[in-house]
């Protein structure tokens, strides 16, 4: 598991990458001395301007932590289709948040699954993938069927696809690191 110290290092490296990229349009050459840098994970990077999202990027397939995280921070800043590209003059107002999805556990019988309070859910079926964050799951936890149907909706699948034996349904936890504001 990634420690608080390693999470802080990742935030620093992401900030340096972002500053360098916005100045040069080149990716910063740097090494990441995090013990689990090659471990395949799902990631989410969010750039905040106060309480407003200024850019976001998420992996849809498990990939090595580094350099995927470096690529995502650039994508969040310059490639989020819902936002204008970030300008270097905005950097002083931007706060980075990194979410690392860990401890994936296959759910073999979703109809018998009791959903925990700190877990997210992921479905992969055919070429579609949907993810519900722990907060989203918690909000609907009292109705497991609705949770799984919403998960299918996020994957652009019919509502009962989670019952298909070929669907991969997993629970996961999220470790989140954020710069101080």
C-alpha positions in Angstrom: 0.0 0.0 0.0 1.2 3.5 -0.7 2.2 5.5 2.4 1.3 9.1 3.1 5.0 10.0 2.5 4.9 8.3 -0.9 1.6 9.9 -1.8 3.1 13.3 -0.9 6.1 12.5 -3.3 3.6 11.6 -6.0 1.8 15.0 -5.6 5.1 16.8 -5.8 6.2 14.9 -8.9 2.8 15.6 -10.5 3.0 19.3 -9.7 6.5 19.5 -11.2 5.3 17.6 -14.3 2.4 20.0 -14.7 4.5 23.2 -14.3 7.2 21.8 -16.7 4.6 20.7 -19.3 2.7 24.0 -19.4 6.0 25.9 -19.9 7.6 23.6 -22.5 4.9 21.3 -23.8 7.3 18.4 -23.0 7.0 15.7 -20.4 9.4 16.0 -17.5 12.0 13.3 -17.4 12.0 12.1 -13.8 12.2 8.9 -11.8 9.6 7.9 -9.2 11.1 6.1 -6.2 7.7 4.8 -5.0 7.9 1.1 -4.1 4.7 0.2 -6.0 5.3 2.4 -9.1 5.0 -0.6 -11.5 1.8 -2.0 -9.9 -1.2 -1.9 -12.3 -3.9 0.3 -10.8 -6.8 2.5 -11.8 -6.2 6.2 -11.3 -8.0 9.4 -11.2 -6.5 12.9 -11.2 -8.5 16.0 -10.4 -7.4 19.6 -10.7 -9.4 22.0 -8.5 -9.7 25.7 -8.6 -11.3 26.3 -5.2 -14.4 24.1 -5.1 -14.7 23.9 -8.9 -13.2 21.1 -11.0 -10.8 22.6 -13.5 -9.7 19.3 -15.1 -10.0 15.6 -14.6 -8.6 12.4 -16.1 -9.2 8.8 -15.2 -7.7 5.5 -16.4 -10.2 3.0 -17.7 -7.7 0.1 -17.7 -5.3 -0.9 -15.0 -1.9 0.5 -15.8 1.4 1.0 -14.0 1.2 3.8 -11.4 4.1 5.7 -12.9 4.3 7.1 -15.6 0.5 6.7 -16.0 0.0 9.2 -13.3 2.3 11.7 -15.0 0.3 11.3 -18.3 -3.0 11.7 -16.5 -2.0 15.0 -14.8 -1.2 16.4 -18.2 -4.4 15.0 -19.7 -6.4 16.6 -16.9 -4.8 19.9 -17.5 -5.0 20.0 -21.3 -7.3 17.3 -22.5 -10.5 17.3 -20.4 -13.2 17.8 -23.0 -15.5 19.5 -20.4 -12.9 22.2 -19.6 -10.7 24.7 -21.4 -7.0 23.8 -21.3 -5.2 25.0 -18.2 -2.9 28.0 -18.6 0.4 28.4 -16.6 -1.0 31.6 -15.0 -3.7 29.5 -13.3 -1.3 27.1 -11.6 -1.1 29.1 -8.3 -4.8 28.5 -7.8 -4.9 24.8 -8.7 -4.9 22.0 -6.2 -4.1 18.5 -7.3 -6.0 15.4 -6.0 -4.8 11.9 -6.9 -7.1 8.8 -6.3 -5.6 5.3 -6.5 -8.0 2.4 -6.7 -6.6 -0.6 -4.8 -7.5 -4.0 -3.3 -9.7 -5.2 -6.2 -11.7 -8.2 -5.1 -13.9 -10.2 -7.5 -17.5 -10.5 -6.6 -18.8 -13.8 -7.8 -22.5 -13.6 -6.6 -23.6 -9.9 -6.7 -27.1 -10.8 -5.7 -25.7 -12.1 -2.4 -23.2 -9.2 -1.9 -23.5 -6.9 1.1 -21.9 -3.6 0.1 -19.5 -2.1 2.6 -19.2 1.6 3.4 -15.7 2.2 2.1 -15.8 0.3 -1.1 -16.3 1.3 -4.7 -17.5 -1.0 -7.5 -16.4 -1.7 -11.0 -18.0 -3.7 -13.8 -16.2 -4.9 -16.9 -18.3 -6.5 -19.6 -17.5 -6.9 -23.2 -15.7 -3.6 -24.0 -17.5 -1.6 -21.4 -16.4 -0.5 -18.0 -18.2 1.4 -15.3 -17.0 2.6 -11.9 -18.9 3.8 -8.9 -16.8 5.7 -6.3 -17.2 4.7 -2.6 -19.2 7.9 -2.0 -21.7 7.0 -4.8 -22.1 3.5 -3.4 -22.6 4.8 0.1 -25.4 7.0 -1.0 -27.4 4.1 -2.4 -26.1 1.4 0.0 -29.5 0.6 1.3 -30.6 -0.8 -2.1 -27.9 -3.1 -3.6 -30.0 -3.7 -6.7 -30.1 0.0 -7.5 -26.3 0.2 -6.9 -25.6 -2.5 -9.4 -28.0 -1.1 -11.9 -26.4 2.3 -11.7 -23.0 0.7 -12.1 -24.3 -0.9 -15.3 -25.7 2.4 -16.5 -22.3 4.1 -16.0 -20.8 1.3 -18.2 -23.5 2.0 -20.8 -24.9 -1.5 -20.3 -28.4 -2.8 -19.8 -29.4 -2.6 -16.1 -29.2 -6.3 -15.3 -25.8 -7.0 -17.0 -24.2 -7.4 -13.6 -26.0 -10.8 -13.4 -24.4 -12.1 -16.6 -21.8 -14.7 -15.7 -19.4 -13.2 -18.2 -19.4 -9.8 -16.5 -16.5 -9.1 -14.2 -17.7 -7.4 -11.0 -15.2 -6.1 -8.5 -15.1 -4.1 -5.3 -12.2 -1.8 -4.5 -10.9 0.7 -2.1 -9.6 4.2 -2.9 -6.5 5.9 -1.4 -6.7 9.7 -2.0 -4.0 12.2 -1.8 -4.6 16.0 -2.1 -2.4 19.0 -1.9 -3.2 21.3 1.0 -5.3 24.3 0.1 
